[in-house]
């Protein structure tokens, strides 16, 4: 009985890890757009990271040019 648990626990961990990575990949375009906009706004507020802000805004523009 104890050996069955030893094999079961790693299997559950591997399945859980694979499932969580698939969930992370299922990000919609709207969520990506919001993320790039929010990062751009945050980077723009700091003078030392304004170049990063431009990069994030360009990524947002590439996702939704309208």
Helices and strands as residue ranges (DSSP letters): H 2-25, H 29-45, G 47-49, H 50-63
